[in-house]
Amino acid sequence: MRVVQQRLPNQDSNIIRFLRNKISDLETDKRVLIGVFGKTGAGKSSLINAIIGEKNLLPSGSISACTSVMIKVEANIKSPKYEADIEFITKEEWKDELWSLLNFLGDNADQGNDQDEEEDYRDIDEKLSAVYGEEWRNKSPEDLMDNKYFKEIPEFVKSRRKILTCESAEELSAKCVKYTKNGSKDEDGKDRKRWYWPLVKCVTVRVPKNRLLQHVTIVDLPGTGDRNKSRDEMWKSVIGSCSTVWIVTEINRAAAEKETWEILKSASSIMGNGGECQQIHFICTKSDRVKDSDDHSAAGVCALILKQNMEAKEEVNKEFKKLNKVKKHFSDDCFKVFTVSSKEFLKKKHLEPNETEIPKLQEFLQDLNDCHSETLNYVSGAYGILSLIQGARSRDMLLLIMDDFVRNKLTEWGLSEYIPKFEDEGIDKKNFNCLKEQDFANLIPKVGPRALFRESFKLLKGEENTTNQDIIESPAQLQQEREEAAESDQVLLPTSATKGKGKRKLDLRGESSKLLSTPSKRKRDSGGGSHTEKILSDVKNIMNDVKQRLPNQDNNKLIEFLTTEISNLEEDKREQVGVFGKTGAGKSSLINAVIEKKILHSGIISACTSVMIKVEANTKNKKYEADIEFITKAEWQYELPPRPWDDVDEDIDETMSAVYGKEWRNMSDESFMDDKYFKEIPEFLQSKKKNLTCGSAEDLSEKCARYTRTDSTSREKDTKRWYWPLVKCVTVRVPNYAFQHVTLVELPGTGDRNASRDKMWKEVVGSCSTVWIVTDSIRAAADRDAWEILESASSLMGNGGSCQQIHFICTKSDLITDSNNESAADVRARVKEKVIQAFSKLPNVKKHFRDGCFKLFTVSSEEFLEKKRLQPDETEIPELQEFLQNLSDCHSETFNYVSGAYEILSLIKGARSREVVR
């Protein structure tokens, strides 16, 4: 290889530089890299600590994101000490970043930022405040580069590494905390003024006398799904260098967690494009957490845990089999599922060590160490280089080394995810300019990004030469794809704007609330007495007169709409409370606790709620009822997937398999609408609602399961057909329901891998008078999904939505337990403090909400029902019940009728102009 290096041409080209670097790298004995990836709070740090037998090496947080930089864990073969090698970014890099950050703040200081810019602002504030406290405000980059700010880290100023050496893992962890995690307190709970993680590039932790790490390096990446964008995307840059990837997720939603499957898809794509990843281990953590059962014996709990583990593995393997594109790169032997409990492995309370499956991962690491060979690594690396040189003799191979021009253009246009595809096709600057329209679809399959590429490509060609008409579609085609692209990116699309064949409409309060903004934001007044009754009677007479005077015109949509809306005024509208949150946050359990009825099923492994569910009072009888509203036959026929089905999306496969079973791929197009598949639901064929009536909440929950959820492994083992894909909405009516005038609306969890379920909540938030944003207490301040809902809700309120209050509800507070430094009560108080701090950094939200509109709760549905450790008041469920009771008591039929009439009369007044009538 030295001879080869000497014979390389003396040219400063990409491929020559690449080959020189690769040959030099052969001299370094490569360690086997294992990348540990997963959502914030999944238990990555605890997993690594348990596997390598160092309980307190890596800090594991309970509130906000812990790991903020990349941490490598490997053996210390030179010393019996615990060491940390901290590598900083350069002063020049930090100064450049300061210029960029401060310029962004200056450019956007007086503007109403959109959601992305506001998120960027929070990230900048967090980063600068970590290093400088509050001193960075109103200072220039030159001022902030003063050495006085870096007295504790002279190594940063001198461009050197900082070495920490300790006798124990606990001591090293305490010293490392300011360089690796974001927060305001040390591990001992004391306030800290300076945190240096923004200046750190990487921390390498070396552990003495550890046989599992001799030739293996474990790379702990910051959690995906964190609100800090740089931490959220860091894992993407290293996954290709890892020989094995551990994808870590909590067991309770392993099959439905979007982020984990995105990591898997990313890993497979990079491996297929020359990455080093050979194995994927899907690790479901916290398997010791199980739902309560009647059997509290050690044997009973153990049996329940093992049963849950088996079901989780079945669900995850089932999901993996749907990923045809992933399976192109991975054989079945490359994908393995583990269900682990780091806590049980260390404490041995309910499970034996082998039952935690931590020993299996330890055995895997030991095998990697035993198989390590410096000779094999060098020879295989040399073989790869020689193969590349041989292939480079052909012009086609040289084109595979894509030049910077194409890469830079795709990055500039926001299409960097398609760089590997352009590389695969050998696109360089010369042939890039020769691309034709028919090439676009092959390079960029998705309509939205393709439309963006086409427009950017057109502008580029226009700058270089006159526009080549061959690459542009007709104006009508281009406009259609623009609209499709906008629709795919639009957030919180109002129902009335959802047009087109087969689009489902989620009607919560009627179209008038979408066409017209409410007159003003007002305090509810229950009214009462003869005065309000007189007002109601007078307004009803006016609206009846208006209805009679409407022109009798056929096929006039405006007249039809007005007639319908006036008739709908007679319906006493309920107050809507929308319950939104990520899959697995505990929405169903929360509703069950608040109404004190186990009416909604709460799942453990896969996504439960797959359709919108309304829960309200049954004012007509003492039964538990469910009204199931189906989509139309025409809508279902429109949703059927077009052929071919060889590489169909997994969401489509899930939907079709629910209704038709796995044999759907062998069916003809005509047979899909055969009545025999809908014998159990004739109401669907007749375009009617299906009514279920039961004597108990449990019976109704059981009967509703196949119409509301996807979990086909649960109680109804013999059920072959699941009809949730055909359901528009399920209204559950509960007898003896305390909140007579309130409807709770549970939406499918955000963050679910099914795109239709993931976006459904966006279409209804503006129709709710109150929004409950539900998130897990453990990571409430860092849960990106929860804050996106909050920002979206505030935007709708500012644009005429009905939302009056936001309740940020942190669930599962009973899982917060006493630690060495803090009581559980103190931790819950700190959760609230963190969330309030995060809320205070949202100026765009606070434009629409007074401080009194935003309220925070830390609740435990399980403790409220079981009463094991907390008193009912301590669970905060009674506070939510009191709020709903007040909302119901303040309900006014007169107010609702008059405000609805006002909207209709305003519309009629506006319709006098020719433009609106048209």
N, C-alpha and C positions, 0 to 999 in steps of 0.2 A: 504493500500500500504506500510505502514511502516513495518507491519508484514511480508509481502512478501519480502521486502528488507532485513530484518533480517534473513530470511530463505534461502536466496540465498547461494549456496555453496561458500566456501572461495577458489575460484580458479581464477587464472589470465588468463582466456580465453576470446576470443573475445566476445562471446555471453554474458558472465557474466558481463564484463565491459560495454557492450552496455545496458544491462537491468538496471544496477545500475545508469548509467548516465540518462537514460530515466525517471526513477522514481524520481531522484533528480530534473530533469527539470520540473516535474509536479507542483512543488511549485511556479514556476514563472508564473505569469499571462501573458499568451501569447497575444501579440498584433497581429492584423490581418496585414499581410504583403502584400503589392501590389508592384510587381516588374515592373519597367518602363524600357523597353528594346527597342533598335532601333539603326539604323545606325547613325553615327556621323552627326550632322546637321539636324536630322529629326524634332527637335523642342521639345525634351523631357523636358528640363529645363523650357522653356517658357510655356509648357502645365501645369506643376506642379504649377508654379507661378500663372497662371490664375485660376486654380481650387481652390487653397487654399486662393486666394484673396491677395497674397503678390507679387506685380508686380516685385519687385527688389530683391527677396530673393536669388534665384539661378542665377548665371551669365549665360548668353547665348551668345556665341561667334559668330563671323561672318567670321572667317578665318580658324584657326586651331582648333583642338579638344579642347573643353572646359573641361568637367568633366574628370579628370584623376584618381579619386578614387571613391569608393562607398560612396554615401551620403544618409543617412537616414533622413527623415523629419517627425517629430512627434510633438505632443502637449507638451508645457511646463506647467505642472500642479502644479509646485512648485513655480513659480516666474512669474511676469509680464514682464520679460525681454526676449530679444532674445538671445539665447545661442547656442554655438557650442562646442560639446565635441569631441576633436580630439584624436583618439587612434593611437599611433605610433607602428611600429614594434619594436622588441627588438634590442638592440645594437648587440647582438650575431647574430641575423638574418641579420642585415645590413652588419656586418663584413664578414659573410659567403657569402653574395651576392657580396660584393666587391671582394673577392677572386675569385669567379666564373667569374665575369664580366672582371676583369683584366687578368685572365688567358686566357679567350677566345680571348681577344685582342692580347695578347702576342703570342698565338699559331697560330694566323692567320695574323700576321703582315706582313710577307713576302710572303704570298700566294695570288694567284688569287682567290678571294672568289666567290662562286656561289651566286645566287640571294638571297637565304634564309640567308646565312651568312652575306651578305651585309646589309640585312634588320635588322638582329640582331645587326650589328655594329652601325647602325643609332640609334636603340633603346637604346643601351648602352651609346652612346655619349650623347643623349638627357637626359638620366637619370642622368649621372654623372655631366654633365654641369649644370643641374638644381641646384644641391646641392653645387657644388664646383666651378662653373664658369669654367675657363680654368686651374685652379690650380691642377686638378686631374691628368693631364698628367705627366707621368714619376715619379709617386709617388706610394709607396707601400700601401697595405691595412692598415698597422699599422699607417703610416703617415696620412692617410685619416680619421682615427678614433680619431684624436686629438680633444680635446674638444673645441678648438678655432673655429672649423667649426660649432659648435652647440650652440653658445652663445645666439642666439635668441630663441632657443628651449631647455632650460635646462631640460624640462620634458622628452625629448627623452633620455637624458643622465641618468636621474634618473628612467627611466621606469615608468613614470606616464602619466596620461592624461593631456592634455592642455585644459583649459576651457576659452572660449571667451564669454564675456557678453556685450551686447550693447542695446541701447534704441530703435534702428530702424533696419528694415530689410536691408536697404541700407548700414548702417554702418557695420553690421555683414558680409554682402556679401563682402565688401571691405577688411575686416580683414581676411576673410577665403580664399581669392583668392590664396595666396601663398601656401596653404595646399591642394587645390583641383584641380587646373588647371595648365596646362603647357603653357608656353608663355614667353615672354621677357618684357612685359609691364603690369603695374597695370591697374585697371579699369579706373584710371584717365589719362592713356596714358604715365605715367612716367616709365623710365627704372627701372627694378628691378634686382639686382645681384643674389639673392638667392631665390630658390623655393624649398619647402620641401615636395611636393607631393610624391616623391619616398620613403619617410620615413613614410608615413601615411598608416595605415591599413584601417581606416574607419572614417568618420566624421558624427556625429549625430547632426542635427540641430533641435533645439526645438523652436517652435513658440507659443507665449502666446495667450490665449483667442481664440483658434481656435476649433470650435465645430466639424469640419470634421475630426480632427486628434486625438480625445480623446482616441480612442481605435485602431486607424489605423496608421500604419507606411508606408510611401511611400518611396520606395528604388529606387534612381536614379543611374543607372549603366552607366559607361563610354560607349560611342557609339561603337557598333560593326561596322566593316568595317574600323576602324582606322588603320594606318600603324604600330602603336605600338602593338605588339602581346599580351603583358600582358593585355592591356586595351581591346583589341579586343575579348579576350576569357574570361574576368572576369565574364561576365553575366552568363556563363554556370555553374558556381559553386554555384549559389544561386537560380536558377529558381525553384528548387524543394521545397524550403521552402516557396514559396509565394502561398497564397490562390487564388490570382487573378493575372493575367499577363496582362499588357497593352503593346501591341506591337505597336510601334509608327513608322509611315512612312509618307513621303510626299504624298499628294493626287495625284500628277501628274503622278506617276508611281506605285501606290499602288498595282495593280494586278500583276505587273511584277518584283517587287523588290525582288531579290533573298534572301538577308539577312533576311527580315521580315518573309518569309515563312520558312526559316531554323530555326528561333526562334520558330515558331509555331510547327514545327515537333519535335524540341528538347523538348518543353514543354509537348507535348502529350506523348512522349516516357517516360519522367521522371514520369509523372502522372500515366501512365500505370504500372510503376515499383515501385509504393508506394509513389510517391511524393504527396505534399499537394495541388497542383494546381487544382482548381475547375472551374475557368472561364477564358476564353480568350476574351479580348476586343481588337479588331483590330482598331486602332485609326489613321485615315488619317488626317494629320495636314495641315495647311496653305491653307485651302479651300478658303480663300479670293483671292488667286492668280488665275486669270482666263485669258485666251487668250483675246486679244483685240477684241472688237466688234464695230459695227456701233452705237449701242445705249449706250451712256455714261451717261445716266440718272441714278439716284440712284436706281430707280425701275428696270431699264434694267440690271444693274450690279447685283443686288440682284437676279433677275430671272436666270441670267446666272450661278451664284454661286450655287443656289439650284438645277439647272439642272445638273451641273457637279457633285454635291454631290450624287444625285440619281444614276447617271451612275456609279460613283465610287463604291457605295454600291453594285450595281448589279454585277459589274465585280469581286469584292472581294468575294462576296458570291458564285459566279459561280466557282471561283478558289477553294474555300473551299470545295465545293461539290465533287471536283475531288480527294480530299485527303482521300482515303479510310482508310489508316492506322491511320490517325489522328482521324477520326470519330469513330474508335473503342473505344476511350477513352473519347470523348466529344459528348454529345447530342447536338442537334441543339440549344437548349436553352443556352448552355454553351458558344456559339460563337456569339458575337455581334459586329457590325460594327458601328463606329461613324465617322462622318466627322466634324472636328472642326476647329475653327480659334481663337487662343488665342489673336491675334492682334485685331480682330473685337469685341471680347467679352469685351476687355478693352476700345477700342476707339469708338465702335458703329457707324462706318462710313456708312456701307452699309447694315448691318444685325442687326436684333433685337437679344438680348442675347439668347433667346431660339433657334434661327436659327443657332447659333454657336455650339450648342449641348454641350457646357461646363456645363450648368445647369444639364443635364442628368447625367454627370459623378459626379457632386457634390451630386446629389440625391442618386446615387449608394453608395458613401462614407458614406452619412448619414445613409442609411439603414444598412450598415455594422456596424456602431457604435451602432445603436439601437438594433441590433441582438446580440451584443457581450455579452457573459455570462461566467464568471469565472468558475461557477459550471459545465456548459456544457463542457468547454474546459478540465477541470480536469477529469471529468468522461469519456469523450470520449478517452482521452489519456490513462487513466488507463485501459479502455476496450481493447485498442490496445495492451498494454503490457501483460495483462492476456491472450489474445488470442495467442500472440506469445509464451508465456510460455507453454500454453496447447499444441500448435502445436509442440513445441520443444521436447516434450516427444517422438516423433517419430524420428527415425534416419534421415529420408528423410528431415524433416524440418530443422534439424541441418545443413544439407548439404547446405541449402539455404544461410547460413551465410558463404559466400565464404572466404576462408582464404587468407592471404596476399600473399602466393606463386603465386597463379594464377593471382591475380590482378597486382602484380609486374611484372610478365612475360609479360602480355599483354601490360602494360605501357612501359616496356623496348623495346618491339618489335614495338612500334608505333601503337598499336591496341587498345588503351584505350577505343575507342568508343564502342567496343564490350563487355566491362565488364558487363553491365546490362544483355546482352543475356546469358553470361556464368553463371551469378548469377541465372537467371530464370531457367536454366537447372540444377542447383545444382552441378556445377563442382567445386571440391576441388582438392587438390594436389594429392590425391590417385587416383581418377578416371581420372584426367587430363592426367596422364601418360598412361591410357588405351584407350585413344581416337583412333578411327579408321578413315580411309579416308572418309567413308560414313557420319561420324559425322561432318566433317569439313564444308560441304556445308550447313548443317542446322545451325551451329553456326555462320558462316561467309558467307553470300550469295554472296557477290561481288567477282568476279574472282581475281582481282588484290590483295586485302588484303588477300584473301585465299591463294594465291600462296606465299605471304610473310610469312604467318603463317606456311604453310607447311614446308618451308625451315628452319625457325627458330625452329620449332618443331623437325625437323629431326636433326639439330645440337644439340639441347638439349638432345635428346635421344641418340645421338652418344657419348655425354660426359658421360652420365650415364651408357650406355651399348652399345653393338653393335647395328647398325641400324636395326630396325624392317622393313623388306621389305614389310610387309602387308600395311603399311601406305603410301608407295610411289607409285605414278603412274609410268607408263612407261616413258622412257626418252623423247619420242616424245610428250606425253601429257604434261609433265612438261615443256618442252621447249615452247609449244604452250601457256600455261598459263603465263609463264614468259614474252613472247612477248606481250600478251594481257595486262598484268600488266604494262609493260613499255610503251605501247601505250597509256594507260589511264592516265599516269602521265606525258607523254612527253609534253613539252611546245614548241610551235612554230614549229611543225612538217612540214618540207618542203613538197611541193606538190608531188615531185617525189618520196618521201619515203612512200607515202600513198598507200599501196598495199591492194589487196584483193577485193573480189567480192562486188560490190555495193558501193565502196568508191567513193565519189564525188571528182573531181579534179577541183580546182579553178585556171584556167590558165590565168595569167595576162600578162606574158611576154614570155611564151614559156618555154619548158623543159630545154633548154640550159642554162638558167639563174640559174636553180637549180643544174645542173650537174657540171658547171664550175663557179668558182668565177670570178668576173670582173677583168680585167688586173690591174687596179689601181683606186684609187679614184681621180677624175680629175675635173677640172673646166670646165663647159660647154662653148663651143666656137661656135658661130653661123657660123663661116667660111664665105664663099662667093667667088664669082669670078670664073674665068675659072680654077684656080688651083685645088680647091676642086672638081669641076665637073670632071676634068681629073682623079683625084684620084678615085672618085666614079666609073667612067666608067671602069678604069683598074681593080679595085677589082671585079666588077660585071663580067667582062670577065673571071677573074681567077676562080670565084666560079661557073660560067656556065661550064667551062672546068672540074672542080672538079666533078661536078654533072654528066657529061657525062662519066667520067672515073670510077664512082662507079660500082662495080661488079653487074651484073644482077642476083641476087640470090633471090629466093622466100623464104618467111618465115624467113628472116634474119632481126631481129628487129633493129640491129644497122644500117644496110643499109637503112631500111625504115625510121628510125629516121633522119638520115643525109639528105636524100632526101627531107623530109618534112621541115626540118629546113632551108635548102638552099632556098627552094621555099618561105618560110616565110620571108626571108630577103628582098623580094621585097615590103613587107608591111612596110610602114613608121610608126615605133613605136612611140607612144605618151609617154610623160612624165606622170608617175603615181603619184598621190598624195593621199595617204591613209588617210581616216578620221576615226579615232578610238575613242572609248570612251564608258563610261557606259551608259546604257539605261537611257534616260531622260536628258542627258547632253546638248542636243541642237544641235546635229550634222546636222540634216536635215534643221533646221532653219538657221544654219550657212551657209550651201551650198546655200540655197535659197537667202540669203542676199548677198553672195559673187558674185553670177552670176546675181543677181537682177531679179530673176524669181521665182515665187512660184511653183516650179516644183515638189518638194518632200513634201509629207504629213508629218506634225509633230503632233503627238498625244498628248493627255493629260493624259490618264489613263493607258492604257495597252501598251505593246511593239508595236511600229510601224513597223520599218523595220525588216523583217524576212528573207530577202535574200540579197545577195550582189547587189548593184546598182552602175553602172558606169554612170557618167554624162560627156558628151563630145560634141564637136561641130558637127552640121549637115552641112557638106560641100557640100551636093548634092541638097538640096532644102530648102524652107522656112517654112517647116512644123515642128511640134513637133512630134518626133517618139520614139517608144520604141521597141527594139528587145528583145523578151523573149526567152531565151534558157532553154529548159526543160532537166531534167535528162532522161535517157532512160527507156523504159518499164521494161527492165531487172533489172535496178537499183531500180526502185520503187517496183518491185515484191520482191526483196531481202530485202527491208526495211520494208515490211509488218510484223507486230508483230506475233510471234508464239503463239499458244494457250498454256495454258488457259488464258482468259482475265478477270478473276474475280477480280484480284488485280493489274490491269495494271497501269503503271506509268502515271502521269497526262500529261507529255509531249507527250506520245504516243496517249493518248486520244485526246489531242488538235489537233495533226496532223491528225489523222484518221477522227475526226469529221469535220475538215475543208473540206476534200475532199468528204466524204460520208454522212455527217450528223450524228446525234446521233444514227441512226439505225445500224451503222457499226458493233456493237457487235452481232447483230442477223444475220449477213451475213455469207455465206459459204466462204471457202477459194477460191474457183474457181470464185465466183461472183465478187471478188475485181477487177479483170482485165477485167470485162465486158465492152464493148465499150460504153454502154449507160451512164456510169458515166463520160465519157470524150467527150460527144457530143459538148460541148462548146469549147473544145480544141482539135480538130482533129490533130493539129500539133504535139501534144504529141504522139499520136498513130502513126503518120507518121515520127517521129524523125526529125521534122523540127522546125525552129524557127517561132515564132508568131510575126507578125509586127502590131503595133498599130500606127495610124497616126491621128493627131488632129491639129486643127487650133490654139489652145491656150494651155498654160501651165496648166491651171486649168482643161481643159477637159482631157488632158493626165493623169494628176495626179489621176483624178476620175476613169479613165479606168484601170489604173495600180494597183489600190488599192488591188484587189483580188489576184494579183500575187506577191505582195510585202509585205503585212502586215497582222497581226493577229487580228486587232481591228474590230471585227464583229459588234460592236454596233454603229459604226460611220455612215457616210453619206449614204452608200448603204444599207438601211434598208431591202430591199426585196431580197438581195443577199443570196442564200441558200448555195452556194458552194464557197469555197476559195481555190485557187490553188497554194499558195506559197509553200506547201510541195513538189510540183512537179517541182519547178523552180530552175535552177542552177544559173542563173545570169540574170539581166535585164540591158540592155544598153540603156540609155536615151540620145537622140540626140536633141540638142537645136539649133535653128536657131539664127543667129546674135550673136553667142557666142564669146566673146572677146578673150578667151584663146584657140586659134585654135589648138595648139599642146599639150594640157594638158587634161588629164582625171582625174576627181575627183572620187575616189572610196569610197562609203559609205558602211561600214560594219555594220551588226546588232550589237546592243549595248552589250558590255560586262556587266556582272552582271545580265543578264537576267536568269530567272529560266529554260528556255529551253536550255539544255546542248549543242545541236548542234549549236544554235545561239551564245551561250556564247563563244564557242571555234573557231568559223569560222574566226574571225579576226586574230587568231594566224597563220593561214596558208598562209597569203598573205603579211604580213608586210615586208618581205625581198625583195619583188618585187617592192616596191615603192621607187622612188628616194627621196621623201619627205614624212614625216609622220606628220599629224596633230593629236595631242593628245588633245581631247576635254574634259573638266571637268567644273563643276559648280564653279563659282568664290567663292561662299560662303565658300566652304571647299577645295579649290584647293590644299593647302599644305598638307592636311591630307587624301586626297582621295587615298586609297590604289590601286584601279584599275588603275588609271591614271599612277601612278609610276611603276606599274608592266608592263604596256605597254611600258613605256620608257626603263625600264631595258631589256625587251625582244627585243625591237628594236635595242638597242645597242649591244646585244649579236649577233643578226643576222648580223649586219653590220661588226662586228669583225670576223664573219665566212663567209665572202664573199658575203653578201647581197648587194643590190643596194642602200640602204638608205644613203642619203647624208646629210639631214638636219632633225632636230626635231623641230617642232613648238608646244609649250605648250600653248594651247588656253583656257583661262578662260572665259566662256560664262556667259550670264545673268548679266553682270556688272551693268545694270540699276537697279537691285534689291538692290544694295548697296546704301543706302541713308545716308543723314547727320545724325549724332547722336549728343548727348550733347557735346561730347569731340572732335570729328573729323568730317571733311567734307568728303563727298563721294569720292572726288578726293584723299584725304589723305588715306582713307581706301583702294582704288584701288592701290595706290602706295605701301601700306603695304602688300597687296596680292602679288604683284610682289616680294617684298623683301623676304617674307616668302618662295615663290616658289624657288627663286634663292638660298636661304639658304639651302633648301632641296636638290636642285640639286648639290650644292657644296659638299654634304656629300656622293655622289655616285662615289667613285673612279673607280669602274669597268666600269661605263658608260663613265666616262671622258677619259678612255683609248682609246675609239673609236671615241669620238667627240671632236673637238676643241671647244673653247668657242664660236667661231663664228657660229658653227653648231647648237647651242641651242638658240632658240629665244622665247620670252615670249610675249603674247598678252592678254589684257583684253578687251573683245568685248561685244557688245550688238547688236544682229541681229535685235531685235524689234525696238530699237531706231534708227538704221540705216535706216530702212524702214519707221518708223512713224515720226521720228524727233520731239519728244515731249519735251525732256529736254536736249538732247545732240546734238551738231553739228556732222555731219558725221565723221569728222576727229577724234573726241573724242571717237567714237565707235571703232576705230582701224580697222574696216572692209576695208577701203581704203588701208591700209598697206598690207593686205593679197591680195587684188586685184592687187596691184603693184607687189608683189612677183610673182603671177601667170603670170602676163603679161611679166615679165622679163624671167620667165622660158620658156614661149612660144616663146619669141623672140630669146632666145639662142638655141632653138631647131635646131639640125643639122641632116638632113637625111644622109649626108655623115658619120658623126661620128657614128650614130647608125648602119649603114650598115657595116662599117669597124670593129667596135667592135664585132658585131655579127659574122662576117666572121672569126675574130680572134679566137673566142670561138670554132667555128666548126673545123677550121684547127688544133687547139690545141687538140681537141678530136680525130681527125683522126690520128694525130701524136702519141698520147698515145695508140690508138687502135692497133698499130703495135705490141705491146707486147701481148703475147698469153693470159695472164690473163684477160686483158680488153676485148679482142675479145670474149673470152669465156663468 
